[in-house]
Amino acid sequence: GMARRTDTSPVLSSYQGPVLVVTGDADELIPDQESRAMAATLKHAELVVVPGAGHLVSLERPQEFLSAVRSWLPKAK
C-alpha cells in the first residue's frame, strides 16, 4: 500500500512545527536514508536512529524509543 501512496514530501517543507523522526537502522520498509532526508526537509526536526531496530522501533526497542521521546518533548515547545 505504501508504494501506491501519493508522494506528499513537498508538504513537509511547509510544516513549521517541531518533529521527532525516530527510525531504526535496520528498517527494511523505510531505510534510514529516507528518514534522514525527511528530517532534513523539515525546519524543526530532530532525527534519532536506533541501532538494531527495524520498522517498529517503539515495539522493538521500547526503552530507546521512550528515551528519545522524553528527551525531545521539552524541546518541542
All heavy atoms as TSV, in Angstrom:
chain	resi	resn	atom	element	x	y	z
A	1	GLY	N	N	0.790	-1.177	0.000
A	1	GLY	CA	C	0.000	0.000	0.000
A	1	GLY	C	C	0.851	1.268	0.000
A	1	GLY	O	O	0.480	2.252	-0.610
A	2	MET	N	N	1.993	1.217	0.699
A	2	MET	CA	C	2.819	2.425	0.778
A	2	MET	C	C	3.368	2.817	-0.585
A	2	MET	O	O	3.523	4.009	-0.868
A	2	MET	CB	C	3.967	2.216	1.763
A	2	MET	CG	C	3.507	2.153	3.206
A	2	MET	SD	S	4.843	1.802	4.362
A	2	MET	CE	C	5.923	3.186	4.098
A	3	ALA	N	N	3.652	1.845	-1.428
A	3	ALA	CA	C	4.220	2.134	-2.739
A	3	ALA	C	C	3.225	2.865	-3.637
A	3	ALA	O	O	3.624	3.587	-4.548
A	3	ALA	CB	C	4.677	0.845	-3.412
A	4	ARG	N	N	1.932	2.699	-3.368
A	4	ARG	CA	C	0.908	3.315	-4.214
A	4	ARG	C	C	0.439	4.671	-3.690
A	4	ARG	O	O	-0.358	5.333	-4.331
A	4	ARG	CB	C	-0.283	2.374	-4.345
A	4	ARG	CG	C	0.081	1.093	-5.066
A	4	ARG	CD	C	-1.102	0.268	-5.463
A	4	ARG	NE	N	-2.179	0.284	-4.476
A	4	ARG	CZ	C	-2.867	-0.761	-4.106
A	4	ARG	NH1	N	-2.606	-1.933	-4.617
A	4	ARG	NH2	N	-3.841	-0.659	-3.221
A	5	ARG	N	N	0.923	5.064	-2.516
A	5	ARG	CA	C	0.504	6.354	-1.968
A	5	ARG	C	C	1.093	7.511	-2.765
A	5	ARG	O	O	2.181	7.415	-3.308
A	5	ARG	CB	C	0.947	6.498	-0.511
A	5	ARG	CG	C	0.186	5.640	0.423
A	5	ARG	CD	C	0.437	6.001	1.851
A	5	ARG	NE	N	1.870	5.978	2.158
A	5	ARG	CZ	C	2.378	6.142	3.354
A	5	ARG	NH1	N	1.584	6.358	4.370
A	5	ARG	NH2	N	3.665	6.107	3.559
A	6	THR	N	N	0.364	8.617	-2.767
A	6	THR	CA	C	0.843	9.835	-3.404
A	6	THR	C	C	2.012	10.396	-2.606
A	6	THR	O	O	1.983	10.406	-1.379
A	6	THR	CB	C	-0.293	10.880	-3.447
A	6	THR	OG1	O	-1.404	10.315	-4.113
A	6	THR	CG2	C	0.145	12.137	-4.155
A	7	ASP	N	N	3.026	10.870	-3.308
A	7	ASP	CA	C	4.179	11.483	-2.645
A	7	ASP	C	C	3.769	12.836	-2.083
A	7	ASP	O	O	3.398	13.743	-2.823
A	7	ASP	CB	C	5.328	11.642	-3.632
A	7	ASP	CG	C	6.557	12.272	-3.005
A	7	ASP	OD1	O	6.633	12.351	-1.760
A	7	ASP	OD2	O	7.451	12.673	-3.766
A	8	THR	N	N	3.810	12.955	-0.775
A	8	THR	CA	C	3.443	14.218	-0.131
A	8	THR	C	C	4.650	14.929	0.472
A	8	THR	O	O	4.495	15.851	1.270
A	8	THR	CB	C	2.385	13.965	0.973
A	8	THR	OG1	O	2.921	13.035	1.910
A	8	THR	CG2	C	1.087	13.459	0.401
A	9	SER	N	N	5.844	14.521	0.084
A	9	SER	CA	C	7.029	15.135	0.670
A	9	SER	C	C	7.125	16.641	0.451
A	9	SER	O	O	7.686	17.331	1.305
A	9	SER	CB	C	8.318	14.443	0.231
A	9	SER	OG	O	8.297	14.026	-1.077
A	10	PRO	N	N	6.581	17.223	-0.635
A	10	PRO	CA	C	6.627	18.686	-0.741
A	10	PRO	C	C	5.883	19.393	0.400
A	10	PRO	O	O	6.218	20.520	0.759
A	10	PRO	CB	C	5.957	18.977	-2.089
A	10	PRO	CG	C	6.175	17.743	-2.889
A	10	PRO	CD	C	6.101	16.616	-1.881
A	11	VAL	N	N	4.910	18.738	1.001
A	11	VAL	CA	C	4.171	19.320	2.114
A	11	VAL	C	C	5.084	19.498	3.328
A	11	VAL	O	O	4.925	20.436	4.106
A	11	VAL	CB	C	2.956	18.433	2.472
A	11	VAL	CG1	C	2.241	18.936	3.717
A	11	VAL	CG2	C	1.997	18.349	1.296
A	12	LEU	N	N	6.052	18.602	3.480
A	12	LEU	CA	C	6.934	18.656	4.641
A	12	LEU	C	C	7.661	19.986	4.767
A	12	LEU	O	O	7.802	20.514	5.865
A	12	LEU	CB	C	7.962	17.524	4.586
A	12	LEU	CG	C	7.448	16.120	4.780
A	12	LEU	CD1	C	8.594	15.125	4.657
A	12	LEU	CD2	C	6.754	15.960	6.109
A	13	SER	N	N	8.113	20.506	3.660
A	13	SER	CA	C	8.905	21.742	3.723
A	13	SER	C	C	8.089	22.933	4.208
A	13	SER	O	O	8.656	23.907	4.694
A	13	SER	CB	C	9.534	22.042	2.367
A	13	SER	OG	O	8.520	22.254	1.411
A	14	SER	N	N	6.764	22.859	4.127
A	14	SER	CA	C	5.943	23.975	4.591
A	14	SER	C	C	5.540	23.834	6.059
A	14	SER	O	O	5.061	24.797	6.654
A	14	SER	CB	C	4.681	24.097	3.731
A	14	SER	OG	O	3.853	22.965	3.906
A	15	TYR	N	N	5.767	22.678	6.657
A	15	TYR	CA	C	5.399	22.473	8.054
A	15	TYR	C	C	6.398	23.186	8.950
A	15	TYR	O	O	7.602	23.052	8.788
A	15	TYR	CB	C	5.347	20.981	8.391
A	15	TYR	CG	C	4.944	20.721	9.819
A	15	TYR	CD1	C	3.652	20.958	10.243
A	15	TYR	CD2	C	5.874	20.263	10.745
A	15	TYR	CE1	C	3.276	20.738	11.565
A	15	TYR	CE2	C	5.503	20.030	12.061
A	15	TYR	CZ	C	4.214	20.273	12.459
A	15	TYR	OH	O	3.845	20.053	13.764
A	16	GLN	N	N	5.900	23.951	9.912
A	16	GLN	CA	C	6.765	24.760	10.768
A	16	GLN	C	C	6.884	24.245	12.197
A	16	GLN	O	O	7.637	24.806	12.991
A	16	GLN	CB	C	6.240	26.197	10.807
A	16	GLN	CG	C	6.239	26.869	9.451
A	16	GLN	CD	C	7.638	27.052	8.904
A	16	GLN	OE1	O	8.549	27.456	9.615
A	16	GLN	NE2	N	7.835	26.736	7.650
A	17	GLY	N	N	6.139	23.218	12.557
A	17	GLY	CA	C	6.146	22.729	13.927
A	17	GLY	C	C	7.308	21.795	14.223
A	17	GLY	O	O	8.039	21.380	13.330
A	18	PRO	N	N	7.466	21.468	15.499
A	18	PRO	CA	C	8.530	20.549	15.890
A	18	PRO	C	C	8.195	19.117	15.494
A	18	PRO	O	O	7.031	18.718	15.498
A	18	PRO	CB	C	8.574	20.696	17.409
A	18	PRO	CG	C	7.202	21.127	17.785
A	18	PRO	CD	C	6.688	21.942	16.643
A	19	VAL	N	N	9.223	18.367	15.141
A	19	VAL	CA	C	9.042	16.984	14.699
A	19	VAL	C	C	10.181	16.132	15.250
A	19	VAL	O	O	11.337	16.539	15.210
A	19	VAL	CB	C	9.058	16.876	13.156
A	19	VAL	CG1	C	8.963	15.430	12.699
A	19	VAL	CG2	C	7.944	17.701	12.542
A	20	LEU	N	N	9.812	14.968	15.736
A	20	LEU	CA	C	10.812	13.966	16.105
A	20	LEU	C	C	10.679	12.821	15.117
A	20	LEU	O	O	9.622	12.220	15.003
A	20	LEU	CB	C	10.588	13.457	17.527
A	20	LEU	CG	C	11.507	12.322	17.978
A	20	LEU	CD1	C	12.967	12.783	18.003
A	20	LEU	CD2	C	11.079	11.804	19.341
A	21	VAL	N	N	11.747	12.544	14.394
A	21	VAL	CA	C	11.777	11.429	13.452
A	21	VAL	C	C	12.603	10.331	14.112
A	21	VAL	O	O	13.782	10.520	14.379
A	21	VAL	CB	C	12.404	11.838	12.099
A	21	VAL	CG1	C	12.462	10.652	11.157
A	21	VAL	CG2	C	11.632	12.996	11.483
A	22	VAL	N	N	11.957	9.202	14.389
A	22	VAL	CA	C	12.645	8.068	15.001
A	22	VAL	C	C	12.631	6.934	14.002
A	22	VAL	O	O	11.569	6.551	13.494
A	22	VAL	CB	C	11.963	7.626	16.310
A	22	VAL	CG1	C	12.720	6.457	16.929
A	22	VAL	CG2	C	11.856	8.778	17.294
A	23	THR	N	N	13.792	6.400	13.715
A	23	THR	CA	C	13.895	5.303	12.763
A	23	THR	C	C	14.886	4.271	13.274
A	23	THR	O	O	15.732	4.576	14.105
A	23	THR	CB	C	14.322	5.827	11.374
A	23	THR	OG1	O	14.229	4.761	10.414
A	23	THR	CG2	C	15.735	6.381	11.386
A	24	GLY	N	N	14.749	3.079	12.769
A	24	GLY	CA	C	15.706	2.031	13.086
A	24	GLY	C	C	16.698	1.866	11.952
A	24	GLY	O	O	16.327	1.986	10.787
A	25	ASP	N	N	17.933	1.592	12.281
A	25	ASP	CA	C	18.923	1.440	11.209
A	25	ASP	C	C	18.751	0.132	10.433
A	25	ASP	O	O	19.374	-0.066	9.402
A	25	ASP	CB	C	20.347	1.590	11.739
A	25	ASP	CG	C	20.791	0.465	12.648
A	25	ASP	OD1	O	19.974	-0.428	12.982
A	25	ASP	OD2	O	21.971	0.472	13.051
A	26	ALA	N	N	17.853	-0.740	10.899
A	26	ALA	CA	C	17.581	-1.996	10.199
A	26	ALA	C	C	16.175	-2.010	9.588
A	26	ALA	O	O	15.654	-3.062	9.244
A	26	ALA	CB	C	17.747	-3.170	11.157
A	27	ASP	N	N	15.564	-0.835	9.442
A	27	ASP	CA	C	14.226	-0.730	8.861
A	27	ASP	C	C	14.307	-1.065	7.376
A	27	ASP	O	O	14.988	-0.385	6.624
A	27	ASP	CB	C	13.678	0.682	9.061
A	27	ASP	CG	C	12.214	0.830	8.676
A	27	ASP	OD1	O	11.713	0.007	7.867
A	27	ASP	OD2	O	11.567	1.747	9.177
A	28	GLU	N	N	13.595	-2.108	6.967
A	28	GLU	CA	C	13.603	-2.514	5.568
A	28	GLU	C	C	12.493	-1.851	4.761
A	28	GLU	O	O	12.549	-1.834	3.537
A	28	GLU	CB	C	13.518	-4.029	5.461
A	28	GLU	CG	C	14.751	-4.714	6.029
A	28	GLU	CD	C	14.697	-6.225	5.920
A	28	GLU	OE1	O	13.763	-6.756	5.291
A	28	GLU	OE2	O	15.593	-6.873	6.487
A	29	LEU	N	N	11.464	-1.331	5.428
A	29	LEU	CA	C	10.372	-0.659	4.711
A	29	LEU	C	C	10.722	0.785	4.373
A	29	LEU	O	O	10.444	1.271	3.280
A	29	LEU	CB	C	9.082	-0.685	5.540
A	29	LEU	CG	C	8.437	-2.040	5.719
A	29	LEU	CD1	C	7.234	-1.945	6.644
A	29	LEU	CD2	C	8.012	-2.605	4.375
A	30	ILE	N	N	11.296	1.484	5.343
A	30	ILE	CA	C	11.718	2.870	5.129
A	30	ILE	C	C	13.170	2.964	5.585
A	30	ILE	O	O	13.448	3.112	6.778
A	30	ILE	CB	C	10.839	3.862	5.918
A	30	ILE	CG1	C	9.378	3.704	5.527
A	30	ILE	CG2	C	11.313	5.300	5.680
A	30	ILE	CD1	C	8.419	4.518	6.363
A	31	PRO	N	N	14.099	2.837	4.661
A	31	PRO	CA	C	15.519	2.887	5.029
A	31	PRO	C	C	15.867	4.193	5.744
A	31	PRO	O	O	15.234	5.230	5.507
A	31	PRO	CB	C	16.245	2.806	3.675
A	31	PRO	CG	C	15.243	2.237	2.730
A	31	PRO	CD	C	13.900	2.669	3.235
A	32	ASP	N	N	16.863	4.134	6.623
A	32	ASP	CA	C	17.179	5.335	7.400
A	32	ASP	C	C	17.604	6.505	6.522
A	32	ASP	O	O	17.452	7.650	6.913
A	32	ASP	CB	C	18.184	5.042	8.516
A	32	ASP	CG	C	19.583	4.760	8.042
A	32	ASP	OD1	O	19.768	4.320	6.901
A	32	ASP	OD2	O	20.512	4.981	8.832
A	33	GLN	N	N	18.063	6.252	5.296
A	33	GLN	CA	C	18.397	7.355	4.385
A	33	GLN	C	C	17.153	8.182	4.066
A	33	GLN	O	O	17.219	9.403	3.951
A	33	GLN	CB	C	18.999	6.835	3.066
A	33	GLN	CG	C	20.272	6.069	3.229
A	33	GLN	CD	C	20.040	4.568	3.368
A	33	GLN	OE1	O	19.077	4.123	3.977
A	33	GLN	NE2	N	20.932	3.784	2.814
A	34	GLU	N	N	15.991	7.506	3.942
A	34	GLU	CA	C	14.747	8.236	3.681
A	34	GLU	C	C	14.322	9.044	4.898
A	34	GLU	O	O	13.838	10.169	4.773
A	34	GLU	CB	C	13.637	7.272	3.266
A	34	GLU	CG	C	13.813	6.725	1.870
A	34	GLU	CD	C	12.624	5.892	1.422
A	34	GLU	OE1	O	11.472	6.269	1.734
A	34	GLU	OE2	O	12.852	4.863	0.764
A	35	SER	N	N	14.510	8.467	6.069
A	35	SER	CA	C	14.182	9.202	7.294
A	35	SER	C	C	15.102	10.400	7.456
A	35	SER	O	O	14.669	11.474	7.888
A	35	SER	CB	C	14.286	8.282	8.511
A	35	SER	OG	O	13.324	7.256	8.416
A	36	ARG	N	N	16.362	10.237	7.122
A	36	ARG	CA	C	17.312	11.354	7.184
A	36	ARG	C	C	16.900	12.467	6.222
A	36	ARG	O	O	16.952	13.651	6.555
A	36	ARG	CB	C	18.726	10.882	6.866
A	36	ARG	CG	C	19.332	10.023	7.937
A	36	ARG	CD	C	20.721	9.498	7.520
A	36	ARG	NE	N	21.177	8.446	8.401
A	36	ARG	CZ	C	21.711	8.637	9.585
A	36	ARG	NH1	N	21.860	9.862	10.054
A	36	ARG	NH2	N	22.099	7.614	10.323
A	37	ALA	N	N	16.469	12.072	5.018
A	37	ALA	CA	C	16.022	13.060	4.030
A	37	ALA	C	C	14.766	13.773	4.521
A	37	ALA	O	O	14.630	14.992	4.346
A	37	ALA	CB	C	15.765	12.383	2.688
A	38	MET	N	N	13.857	13.035	5.148
A	38	MET	CA	C	12.636	13.638	5.683
A	38	MET	C	C	12.989	14.657	6.762
A	38	MET	O	O	12.488	15.786	6.752
A	38	MET	CB	C	11.721	12.573	6.274
A	38	MET	CG	C	10.425	13.131	6.816
A	38	MET	SD	S	9.378	11.969	7.737
A	38	MET	CE	C	9.583	10.446	6.909
A	39	ALA	N	N	13.851	14.273	7.675
A	39	ALA	CA	C	14.248	15.180	8.751
A	39	ALA	C	C	14.957	16.415	8.194
A	39	ALA	O	O	14.764	17.521	8.699
A	39	ALA	CB	C	15.136	14.453	9.753
A	40	ALA	N	N	15.742	16.238	7.158
A	40	ALA	CA	C	16.453	17.373	6.558
A	40	ALA	C	C	15.491	18.344	5.885
A	40	ALA	O	O	15.757	19.542	5.812
A	40	ALA	CB	C	17.485	16.873	5.558
A	41	THR	N	N	14.350	17.847	5.416
A	41	THR	CA	C	13.351	18.676	4.755
A	41	THR	C	C	12.571	19.520	5.756
A	41	THR	O	O	12.139	20.624	5.446
A	41	THR	CB	C	12.368	17.790	3.953
A	41	THR	OG1	O	13.115	17.040	2.992
A	41	THR	CG2	C	11.318	18.604	3.241
A	42	LEU	N	N	12.406	19.008	6.957
A	42	LEU	CA	C	11.638	19.695	7.993
A	42	LEU	C	C	12.493	20.743	8.701
A	42	LEU	O	O	13.652	20.489	9.024
A	42	LEU	CB	C	11.117	18.680	9.003
A	42	LEU	CG	C	10.071	17.731	8.433
A	42	LEU	CD1	C	10.031	16.441	9.237
A	42	LEU	CD2	C	8.720	18.401	8.414
A	43	LYS	N	N	11.925	21.892	8.938
A	43	LYS	CA	C	12.683	23.004	9.515
A	43	LYS	C	C	13.069	22.799	10.975
A	43	LYS	O	O	14.113	23.234	11.416
A	43	LYS	CB	C	11.891	24.295	9.359
A	43	LYS	CG	C	11.751	24.712	7.911
A	43	LYS	CD	C	11.048	26.024	7.795
A	43	LYS	CE	C	10.854	26.528	6.399
A	43	LYS	NZ	N	11.163	25.715	5.285
A	44	HIS	N	N	12.212	22.123	11.739
A	44	HIS	CA	C	12.453	21.964	13.176
A	44	HIS	C	C	12.405	20.490	13.561
A	44	HIS	O	O	11.697	20.101	14.484
A	44	HIS	CB	C	11.421	22.764	13.977
A	44	HIS	CG	C	11.381	24.208	13.610
A	44	HIS	ND1	N	12.376	25.092	13.975
A	44	HIS	CD2	C	10.492	24.922	12.884
A	44	HIS	CE1	C	12.085	26.281	13.493
A	44	HIS	NE2	N	10.956	26.206	12.828
A	45	ALA	N	N	13.191	19.693	12.856
A	45	ALA	CA	C	13.176	18.256	13.101
A	45	ALA	C	C	14.405	17.802	13.852
A	45	ALA	O	O	15.489	18.368	13.711
A	45	ALA	CB	C	13.091	17.500	11.776
A	46	GLU	N	N	14.192	16.782	14.644
A	46	GLU	CA	C	15.297	16.082	15.293
A	46	GLU	C	C	15.204	14.628	14.843
A	46	GLU	O	O	14.125	14.050	14.836
A	46	GLU	CB	C	15.182	16.174	16.806
A	46	GLU	CG	C	16.313	15.477	17.521
A	46	GLU	CD	C	16.246	15.656	19.023
A	46	GLU	OE1	O	15.775	16.713	19.480
A	46	GLU	OE2	O	16.663	14.734	19.734
A	47	LEU	N	N	16.321	14.066	14.464
A	47	LEU	CA	C	16.369	12.684	13.990
A	47	LEU	C	C	17.065	11.812	15.017
A	47	LEU	O	O	18.129	12.175	15.524
A	47	LEU	CB	C	17.127	12.598	12.663
A	47	LEU	CG	C	17.403	11.196	12.133
A	47	LEU	CD1	C	16.119	10.525	11.678
A	47	LEU	CD2	C	18.413	11.258	10.999
A	48	VAL	N	N	16.452	10.668	15.314
A	48	VAL	CA	C	17.064	9.663	16.180
A	48	VAL	C	C	17.065	8.346	15.410
A	48	VAL	O	O	16.011	7.878	14.974
A	48	VAL	CB	C	16.289	9.501	17.508
A	48	VAL	CG1	C	16.873	8.362	18.326
A	48	VAL	CG2	C	16.303	10.794	18.292
A	49	VAL	N	N	18.246	7.782	15.218
A	49	VAL	CA	C	18.378	6.479	14.568
A	49	VAL	C	C	18.729	5.470	15.653
A	49	VAL	O	O	19.750	5.601	16.326
A	49	VAL	CB	C	19.467	6.496	13.465
A	49	VAL	CG1	C	19.590	5.128	12.820
A	49	VAL	CG2	C	19.154	7.567	12.427
A	50	VAL	N	N	17.866	4.475	15.818
A	50	VAL	CA	C	18.044	3.480	16.870
A	50	VAL	C	C	18.758	2.264	16.279
A	50	VAL	O	O	18.219	1.604	15.393
A	50	VAL	CB	C	16.692	3.079	17.490
A	50	VAL	CG1	C	16.883	2.031	18.567
A	50	VAL	CG2	C	15.979	4.302	18.049
A	51	PRO	N	N	19.953	1.973	16.760
A	51	PRO	CA	C	20.711	0.825	16.258
A	51	PRO	C	C	19.986	-0.493	16.526
A	51	PRO	O	O	19.425	-0.699	17.605
A	51	PRO	CB	C	22.029	0.878	17.033
A	51	PRO	CG	C	22.115	2.262	17.575
A	51	PRO	CD	C	20.702	2.719	17.770
A	52	GLY	N	N	19.970	-1.342	15.527
A	52	GLY	CA	C	19.403	-2.678	15.676
A	52	GLY	C	C	17.897	-2.749	15.593
A	52	GLY	O	O	17.327	-3.829	15.701
A	53	ALA	N	N	17.233	-1.614	15.404
A	53	ALA	CA	C	15.769	-1.607	15.325
A	53	ALA	C	C	15.331	-1.612	13.870
A	53	ALA	O	O	15.990	-1.059	12.996
A	53	ALA	CB	C	15.200	-0.390	16.033
A	54	GLY	N	N	14.181	-2.231	13.646
A	54	GLY	CA	C	13.595	-2.258	12.314
A	54	GLY	C	C	12.515	-1.198	12.190
A	54	GLY	O	O	12.629	-0.099	12.723
A	55	HIS	N	N	11.415	-1.558	11.521
A	55	HIS	CA	C	10.354	-0.605	11.220
A	55	HIS	C	C	9.521	-0.218	12.446
A	55	HIS	O	O	8.978	0.876	12.497
A	55	HIS	CB	C	9.447	-1.185	10.126
A	55	HIS	CG	C	8.469	-0.212	9.583
A	55	HIS	ND1	N	8.853	0.892	8.852
A	55	HIS	CD2	C	7.126	-0.164	9.670
A	55	HIS	CE1	C	7.783	1.578	8.510
A	55	HIS	NE2	N	6.715	0.966	8.992
A	56	LEU	N	N	9.418	-1.092	13.408
A	56	LEU	CA	C	8.585	-0.827	14.587
A	56	LEU	C	C	9.463	-0.524	15.801
A	56	LEU	O	O	9.500	-1.265	16.781
A	56	LEU	CB	C	7.664	-2.015	14.860
A	56	LEU	CG	C	6.674	-2.333	13.742
A	56	LEU	CD1	C	5.940	-3.631	14.040
A	56	LEU	CD2	C	5.700	-1.200	13.548
A	57	VAL	N	N	10.151	0.585	15.735
A	57	VAL	CA	C	11.116	0.963	16.773
A	57	VAL	C	C	10.472	0.949	18.156
A	57	VAL	O	O	11.047	0.442	19.114
A	57	VAL	CB	C	11.739	2.345	16.483
A	57	VAL	CG1	C	12.693	2.737	17.594
A	57	VAL	CG2	C	12.433	2.344	15.143
A	58	SER	N	N	9.273	1.486	18.272
A	58	SER	CA	C	8.635	1.589	19.583
A	58	SER	C	C	8.341	0.230	20.205
A	58	SER	O	O	8.295	0.108	21.429
A	58	SER	CB	C	7.345	2.401	19.488
A	58	SER	OG	O	6.424	1.767	18.622
A	59	LEU	N	N	8.167	-0.788	19.383
A	59	LEU	CA	C	7.932	-2.141	19.898
A	59	LEU	C	C	9.227	-2.936	20.042
A	59	LEU	O	O	9.374	-3.736	20.951
A	59	LEU	CB	C	6.971	-2.898	18.977
A	59	LEU	CG	C	5.564	-2.325	18.862
A	59	LEU	CD1	C	4.749	-3.123	17.851
A	59	LEU	CD2	C	4.878	-2.303	20.204
A	60	GLU	N	N	10.146	-2.721	19.114
A	60	GLU	CA	C	11.390	-3.487	19.107
A	60	GLU	C	C	12.395	-2.994	20.141
A	60	GLU	O	O	13.142	-3.784	20.711
A	60	GLU	CB	C	12.023	-3.430	17.710
A	60	GLU	CG	C	11.170	-4.084	16.647
A	60	GLU	CD	C	11.709	-3.832	15.256
A	60	GLU	OE1	O	12.928	-3.610	15.099
A	60	GLU	OE2	O	10.900	-3.843	14.310
A	61	ARG	N	N	12.438	-1.699	20.338
A	61	ARG	CA	C	13.375	-1.080	21.278
A	61	ARG	C	C	12.626	-0.029	22.102
A	61	ARG	O	O	12.887	1.175	21.993
A	61	ARG	CB	C	14.539	-0.419	20.540
A	61	ARG	CG	C	15.410	-1.345	19.721
A	61	ARG	CD	C	16.337	-2.135	20.628
A	61	ARG	NE	N	17.389	-2.786	19.900
A	61	ARG	CZ	C	17.294	-3.998	19.380
A	61	ARG	NH1	N	16.181	-4.678	19.485
A	61	ARG	NH2	N	18.314	-4.547	18.745
A	62	PRO	N	N	11.669	-0.482	22.933
A	62	PRO	CA	C	10.812	0.488	23.639
A	62	PRO	C	C	11.569	1.448	24.548
A	62	PRO	O	O	11.211	2.626	24.636
A	62	PRO	CB	C	9.839	-0.392	24.423
A	62	PRO	CG	C	10.458	-1.746	24.471
A	62	PRO	CD	C	11.331	-1.856	23.264
A	63	GLN	N	N	12.598	0.985	25.226
A	63	GLN	CA	C	13.336	1.881	26.117
A	63	GLN	C	C	14.059	2.978	25.346
A	63	GLN	O	O	14.050	4.144	25.749
A	63	GLN	CB	C	14.320	1.089	26.989
A	63	GLN	CG	C	13.630	0.165	27.969
A	63	GLN	CD	C	12.613	0.885	28.847
A	63	GLN	OE1	O	12.870	1.975	29.360
A	63	GLN	NE2	N	11.448	0.294	29.018
A	64	GLU	N	N	14.674	2.619	24.235
A	64	GLU	CA	C	15.371	3.611	23.416
A	64	GLU	C	C	14.382	4.595	22.812
A	64	GLU	O	O	14.640	5.804	22.749
A	64	GLU	CB	C	16.186	2.944	22.311
A	64	GLU	CG	C	17.385	2.171	22.808
A	64	GLU	CD	C	17.071	0.705	23.143
A	64	GLU	OE1	O	15.899	0.368	23.425
A	64	GLU	OE2	O	18.020	-0.101	23.138
A	65	PHE	N	N	13.218	4.081	22.380
A	65	PHE	CA	C	12.181	4.943	21.821
A	65	PHE	C	C	11.678	5.934	22.867
A	65	PHE	O	O	11.613	7.140	22.619
A	65	PHE	CB	C	11.027	4.091	21.282
A	65	PHE	CG	C	9.899	4.909	20.724
A	65	PHE	CD1	C	9.978	5.443	19.454
A	65	PHE	CD2	C	8.761	5.137	21.476
A	65	PHE	CE1	C	8.941	6.205	18.933
A	65	PHE	CE2	C	7.715	5.899	20.965
A	65	PHE	CZ	C	7.807	6.430	19.695
A	66	LEU	N	N	11.340	5.429	24.052
A	66	LEU	CA	C	10.850	6.304	25.125
A	66	LEU	C	C	11.898	7.332	25.531
A	66	LEU	O	O	11.575	8.488	25.803
A	66	LEU	CB	C	10.418	5.479	26.330
A	66	LEU	CG	C	9.099	4.726	26.167
A	66	LEU	CD1	C	8.862	3.813	27.360
A	66	LEU	CD2	C	7.942	5.684	25.981
A	67	SER	N	N	13.136	6.921	25.581
A	67	SER	CA	C	14.214	7.845	25.922
A	67	SER	C	C	14.296	8.976	24.900
A	67	SER	O	O	14.455	10.149	25.268
A	67	SER	CB	C	15.532	7.089	26.000
A	67	SER	OG	O	16.586	7.965	26.247
A	68	ALA	N	N	14.173	8.626	23.622
A	68	ALA	CA	C	14.219	9.645	22.563
A	68	ALA	C	C	13.054	10.616	22.696
A	68	ALA	O	O	13.236	11.838	22.614
A	68	ALA	CB	C	14.201	8.975	21.190
A	69	VAL	N	N	11.864	10.086	22.928
A	69	VAL	CA	C	10.677	10.945	23.050
A	69	VAL	C	C	10.777	11.823	24.293
A	69	VAL	O	O	10.514	13.025	24.242
A	69	VAL	CB	C	9.386	10.099	23.072
A	69	VAL	CG1	C	8.176	10.953	23.405
A	69	VAL	CG2	C	9.185	9.384	21.739
A	70	ARG	N	N	11.182	11.232	25.406
A	70	ARG	CA	C	11.281	12.011	26.646
A	70	ARG	C	C	12.311	13.129	26.553
A	70	ARG	O	O	12.118	14.210	27.101
A	70	ARG	CB	C	11.601	11.085	27.815
A	70	ARG	CG	C	10.419	10.265	28.239
A	70	ARG	CD	C	10.765	9.373	29.414
A	70	ARG	NE	N	9.588	8.629	29.832
A	70	ARG	CZ	C	9.622	7.376	30.242
A	70	ARG	NH1	N	10.772	6.721	30.308
A	70	ARG	NH2	N	8.520	6.763	30.599
A	71	SER	N	N	13.399	12.882	25.879
A	71	SER	CA	C	14.413	13.931	25.767
A	71	SER	C	C	13.997	15.008	24.752
A	71	SER	O	O	14.398	16.159	24.867
A	71	SER	CB	C	15.777	13.356	25.404
A	71	SER	OG	O	15.782	12.859	24.096
A	72	TRP	N	N	13.159	14.646	23.796
A	72	TRP	CA	C	12.707	15.588	22.764
A	72	TRP	C	C	11.545	16.460	23.245
A	72	TRP	O	O	11.481	17.646	22.897
A	72	TRP	CB	C	12.302	14.808	21.518
A	72	TRP	CG	C	11.699	15.652	20.446
A	72	TRP	CD1	C	12.370	16.445	19.550
A	72	TRP	CD2	C	10.308	15.787	20.148
A	72	TRP	NE1	N	11.476	17.062	18.731
A	72	TRP	CE2	C	10.197	16.678	19.062
A	72	TRP	CE3	C	9.147	15.235	20.687
A	72	TRP	CZ2	C	8.979	17.032	18.514
A	72	TRP	CZ3	C	7.930	15.595	20.130
A	72	TRP	CH2	C	7.857	16.484	19.058
A	73	LEU	N	N	10.638	15.908	24.041
A	73	LEU	CA	C	9.424	16.633	24.423
A	73	LEU	C	C	9.665	18.026	25.004
A	73	LEU	O	O	9.000	18.980	24.604
A	73	LEU	CB	C	8.585	15.798	25.385
A	73	LEU	CG	C	7.688	14.759	24.720
A	73	LEU	CD1	C	7.017	13.898	25.780
A	73	LEU	CD2	C	6.659	15.403	23.831
A	74	PRO	N	N	10.606	18.190	25.926
A	74	PRO	CA	C	10.824	19.546	26.465
A	74	PRO	C	C	11.283	20.547	25.398
A	74	PRO	O	O	11.034	21.742	25.512
A	74	PRO	CB	C	11.919	19.366	27.516
A	74	PRO	CG	C	11.870	17.915	27.864
A	74	PRO	CD	C	11.419	17.210	26.622
A	75	LYS	N	N	11.921	20.063	24.360
A	75	LYS	CA	C	12.400	20.939	23.292
A	75	LYS	C	C	11.312	21.237	22.271
A	75	LYS	O	O	11.476	22.129	21.429
A	75	LYS	CB	C	13.587	20.295	22.578
A	75	LYS	CG	C	14.774	20.045	23.469
A	75	LYS	CD	C	15.906	19.440	22.695
A	75	LYS	CE	C	15.862	17.931	22.853
A	75	LYS	NZ	N	16.972	17.248	22.196
A	76	ALA	N	N	10.192	20.507	22.308
A	76	ALA	CA	C	9.161	20.614	21.284
A	76	ALA	C	C	8.198	21.771	21.504
A	76	ALA	O	O	7.259	21.940	20.761
A	76	ALA	CB	C	8.369	19.299	21.235
A	77	LYS	N	N	8.431	22.579	22.504
A	77	LYS	CA	C	7.509	23.688	22.797
A	77	LYS	C	C	7.718	24.856	21.896
A	77	LYS	O	O	8.664	25.133	21.351
A	77	LYS	CB	C	7.665	24.102	24.257
A	77	LYS	CG	C	7.268	22.992	25.182
A	77	LYS	CD	C	7.452	23.420	26.606
A	77	LYS	CE	C	7.059	22.265	27.516
A	77	LYS	NZ	N	7.123	22.603	28.891
